[in-house]
Amino acid sequence: MKTRNYLPLIGLGVLMVALHLLTVWTGTQYYLTQLTMSAYYGLVIIGLGVLMGYAGQISIGHAGFFAIGGYLAAALTTRNLEPFAQNWWVQLLDKAGVIVHGQDIYGLSQMTFTPWLACIVAVTTAGLVALVIGIPVLKLKGHYLAMATLGFGTIVYRIFLAMPYFGESDGITEVPGFDMLPFLTISGDMSHRVLNFYASWTLLIVGMLFLINLIGSRVGRALRSLHSSEEAAEASGINAGRFKLKVFVLSAIYAAVAGVLLTHYNGGIGPSEASMAKSVRYVALVAVGGMLNLWGTLIMGVGLTFLSLRGVFGSFDDAVFGTILILVMLFSPEGILGLKLRPLLRQLIIGGRA
């Protein structure tokens, strides 16, 4: 990969530092909370962007993978294992050092899994679920594929909403911080706010780096051929099913990682994170940014998410977002960064005539 292809990533790193310094200079460091959350949601969106834009597969159930990661991480680090303390598997895990001993809010003895083990289990589970459902579902095309992924998302939403183990409609709260490194704890505590901001955006940059390298590789060329014509790609010797499945699992892992870290950062998770509305919003953000423009997807995904989290549009948030989506589809179907102002102005002023 050519060095100049890394320049936007360097620019993103500079922007990260500039945003922090700007909040310090203006006394608005509380913005770092929403910027951190936006970076995690951005990780979901760029993963979905590769799936939709390059593999040509639409998924209206991606919030399900986000929720699988978040809910499993929350449950494994909060649900007490004390009633099973005498079981051999609990004792074995305790000897392996992956059990945390502490007290609950009532002062009673509590045993839970470490956040690291919970993270590994959650992300692995999301990847395996994507693999299992991807094998049959990705054989579908068009609106049949969209309906199948929508069905998956609905199932996941109902499972988390109905099971007492996952808190039902209340979700899971009191999720502890995630000590990723000796100096870094993923937590909403104000004392960790700056480090969490840098951690989330660094993860987003690393995620972008991996996807850019993937797109520029032989695999990326195969994915672009799938997007153009799956039949032609298969005629060229490309195993379409295998490539689609791998990208589907990769995008699910991106969503699960974001779900785990954002759950620890927020200290909890609710069933709304697995809702159909969330999945549709992810798809719409990819469309607004441009399905074949990873940078456009990142910019619009993080930007619009930040505005929504800040409540800039108030109760009209969905209406404003819908309006932006309609305008982009009308005037720049390839994404917001593909918008050409001169032809647009000519069309608006003189009806598109030369």
Phi, psi and omega in degrees: 000135183289149183300322183296339178288342178271350183301317177300326178292321176296319177299322178294323176294319177297320178298320178302312179293320181297320179297318179296312180297325179295319179292326177292316182295324182266358180069031182238047182293347176294342176294338182298332179298309180290328177294323177295314179297321180297324179295319179293318176295326177298327178297320177297316188291319180289327175296317177292327180298320177294319180297315183280315188282323186255321176274347177071027182244126180266140179228114177256036177218021186290338175297336177297319179291322176301315182290324177301313178298311183292314183293316180295318178298318180293315183294316184291337181259001180234332183283130187286129177264004183303320178297341181253017187301332182272354179290146185297323183289328176291317178296323178294316178293325179295318177294331178283352176082022181249017176244133179257129177258133180195204179230146176277188185292345179261003179085009180273154181296139183220141176233128179221166176285151175291149179303326180296313178295318179299320179296314180298316180296317183295312182292319178297318179298316179298318179296319179292320177298318178298321179295315184293314182279336182290327182302310177277323188292321184287357172283345177276163180224158173062222184291339176294319177294318179299316180293323180294315179291327175296320177298319177299313180299322179294320178298313181298317180301315182291325178297311181291330180286332188260338187272125177301329180300329180258016172084001181051227185287344180276343183073202181237130179239182179058034176286128183288167176290157183252108178280085183288319181224164180304332182250003185229120175239122177282104186201154178277004179299136184299330180292341180253008190297315183293314179297323178293324177298311180293324180295315182294317181286328175295318177298319179296319178295317178297319177299319177294318179301315180297315182291322178296317176296322179296315182294325181279357182268183177298325177297318179298321178295323177294322179294320178296324178292327177295320180295322181289308181199110181295323180295317179294323179296317179294326177294335179274002178096009180273129178280092187300315182300318181294317180294317180297319180293318180297318180290324178298315179294319179299315180294326177294321178295319176303314181295319182294318178300315178298320179296318179298308186291321179291327177295316177294324180292317181279343182078016180173175179207146179237168183296342179298336179291343179254007187287161178297324180301322178295315180298317179297322180295319177301315180298317181295323178295321176297318180295319179295318181287333182111117187295332179254020180229094184297323179290322176297320177299317180295312184297311182289323180297310181290318183297307181292326177295318178299315179298322179293316180295328178281351180069032183299320183265001177060222181287352179265014184304309181295324180293317179295317180297318178297321178296317178299318180297316180297315182297319180295317180294331180283314190254343180207073183301338180276003177119164186296326181286347177269005182290125178254115189289320184296309176299326179294314179297320178298320180292320181288325186274313186241020174071022175085003179281152178292000000 
